[in-house]
Amino acid sequence: MSESASLPSPYKLISLDCIDSTNEEAKRLAQDGAPEGTVVWAREQTAGRGRWGRSWTSEAGNLYCSILLRPDCHAFKAVQLSFVAALGMAEAVSSVLPKGAFVNCKWPNDVLVEGRKVSGILLESQTVPLGGMDWLIIGAGLNIASFPEEVEFPATSLLREGAKNVTVEMMLETFCLRFLAGFVTWKKLGFQPTRKAWLRRAAWIGKEITVRLEKETLKGEFKDLDSDGALILLHNGDERRITAGDIFI
């Protein structure tokens, strides 16, 4: 077991030195009936994953954690929590960087500092009949001390961007607190407050972007985020609603 951070109720923290993946451990706990608010945190991961099954470099010194939720909603609505999480992480990152640092949210769930990726969010879930949620795992990785060099999208770390005296425990606590505040707002007021706050931090809004989908690649203007969190792309004069993909400038 590693040194423990301090998380408020309703969080229940499980801290580990090393695990295959915090998301995998959170899923195992969810299957065993663990309550909402269970947080799995590991110093290192041996099989960390990002979106689309990509590997996530997981050296000691960075943050790897997963939050277990059991939201009482349909699966399509639960996807909005990726924006709640990304916004919470962006706020946590901003709180430790020098004043004036540009911290943006890259659709659908990455956080950028000065145009480089510092954090990624991965949602995994299990539904019940009729589309409701059994459980939802929000996995978060944050580059604090180091970042991968050989990656398609440029990466960075908090230390590289000028953060001082930052610890993994500090960032775990700050992220969980910011996420909890956003989660409560989402449950009470719906997605709109999150959507507005996310758009204020949106990377490349109003600019020409490339969107890589599973079977095609599109170019167009990043026009908006719709009421469900889909990206609205102005492509050849028509609006395309995109629910999953990777975007590049």
N, C-alpha and C positions, 0 to 999 in steps of 0.2 A: 504493500500500500504506500502511496505517496503522501506528502504533506497535504493537509486538507485546506481547502478554501472555506469560506463561510457564506452560505446562501440562506436567504430568508424563507420562511414558510410561504407558499406550499411546496417549495423545492425539497427534494431528498437527494443528497449528493452521494454518489458512489465514485470514489477516486481510486485509480489503478495506476501502477507504474507502466504496464504494457498490456496491450490487448490487440487482437486481430483488427478490430474496427469498433469504435464506440457505437456506431449505428448498429452493427451486428449484435453487440452486447445488449443494447437497448431493445432491439427486436426480440432477443431471447427473453429478456425480462418482461417485455410486454406480453409475450405468449404465456408467461407464467403468472400473469395477473398483476404485475407491478402497477402502482397507481400513477395517475397523471402528476407530473411535476418531478418524476424521477430523472435525475441528470447523471449521465455517465461521462466521466472525465478521465482521460489517460495521458500520461506523459509522452508515450510513444505508441504508434500503431504499426503493426507488421503488414497489414493489408488494407490500408486506408483507401477510400474510394471517393471519386467525385461524380458529377453527372455523366450519363451515358456509359457508366462502368469504367471511366478513366481512373488510373491509379492516382493517389494523392500522397505526395512525399510527406513522410511523417516523422521527422527527426525530433529529438528532445529539444525543448526550448520554445516550441510553438504551442498553440492551443488547439486541442482536439476534444470536442465534446458533443453530446447528443442529448436532446430534451425529449422526453416521452409525454405526449399529449393524448387525450381522449376526447376530442371535440365533438359536441353534439350537433353535427351538421352533415350535409351531403359532401361527398368527396370533392366535387368541383369547387365548392366554396372553401374547403380546407386548404386548397392550393394557395389561397390568398395569404396564408401564414408564412409563405416563403418571403413575401414582401415585408411582413412584420419583422421577421428575423433579420433580413438584410438591412432594414432600416435601423433596427436595434444595434446591429454590429457596426454600421456606419457611425452612429452616435457614439458608441463606445470607442471606436477608433479616433474620431475627432477629439474626444476628451483628453487624449494623451499626446496628440501631435502638436507641433508648434502652431501658433495662431496664424491663420491664413492658409493652411494646407488645404488643398482641394481633395475632398473626400466625396466620391460619387457612387451611385448605385448603377450597376450595369445589368440590364434586363437579361434573364429574369431574377437572378439571385446572387450576383457577385458584388463585392465592394472593391472600389478602386481608390488608390491614393496617387494623385498626379498622373492619372491615366494608366497605372499599373495595378494588377490584381494583388490584393492583400488578403482577401478572404473569400471563401465560397460557402454556399449553403446547399445542403442536399436533403430533400424531403423523401421519405419512404413511408408507406402506409399499408394498412390492411382494412378492407371494407367488410361490411356485413350485407346480407341480402337487402335489396332495394337501394343500395348505394350509400348507406350511412357509414360512419367511421367506427371501426373497432379501436384502432390506435393510429397515431401519426408520430413519426420520429423526425425531429429537426436536427440534422447534423450540421455542425459548424467547424470550419477550420480557419485559423487565423495565423498568418506568418508574423511572428514576433521577433525572433532572433535571426531567422534564416529564411531563404526562399529559393525555389528551384530555378536553375539557370536555363536549362534546355526544355523550354515549354513553348507552345504555339503562341500564347498570349503573354506578353511581358508581365513579370511578377515583381513584387517588392516585399519589404518587411517593415514593421514599425521602427526598428532600430535604424534601418537604412534611411527612413524618412524623418529621422530626428527625434524620435520619442526617447525620453530619458527615464531611467529608473523604473522601467516597466517590467512587471513580472507576469507569469502565466496566471497565477492566482488572481491578480488584480484584474486582468482582462476577462477571466471567467466570471468573476463576480459582477463586473460592470456590464458585460454582455447579458448575463441572466437577468439583472435588474432592469436594463433597458427593454429586453424582450418582454418581461412580465408586464411592464407598463403598457407596451403596445398591444399585448395579448388581451389585457383587460379592456382597453379601449375598443379593440376589434369586437370583442364579445358584446360590449354594451352599445356601440354605435355603428357597427358594421365596417365595411371596407373603405368607405369614402375618406375618413380622416387619414388612414394609412396611405391611400392612393395619393392624396394631395401632398403629404409630407414626402413620399417617395419621389413624386414628380419634381419636387424642388431640388432633389439630389440626383435626378436622372442624368446619366451620361448620354450625350449625343442626341438629346431630344431636339427635334427640328432640323437635324442634320442628315446627310446622306449616309446610309449604313448598308452593310451587306448582311443578310440573314441566311445562315446555313441551316436548311431543314434536312429531314432524313433523306428525302429523295430529290431535292432541288435546292438551288441557291438563288436568292432574290436580292435585287438592289432597289433602294428607294428611300424615301424620307421617313424617319421615325417621327410619326405625327402625334401619337398619343398613347396612353394606357387606358384601356376601357374599364368598365365598371366591375369586370371580373378579374382583371389583371393581365388580359391578353394585350399583346403589342399590336398597335394599329400602324401598318406600313402603307404609305402612299406609293404604289407601284404601277407605273405606266398609266397614271391618271385614275387608277382605281384604289380603293382602300381594301387592304388585305388584313384579316384578323388572324394573328399568329399566336398559338397557345404554347408552342414548344420549339426551341431552336437556339442557335448560338449567333450572337451578333458581333460584328467587327466594324471598325471605322475605316 
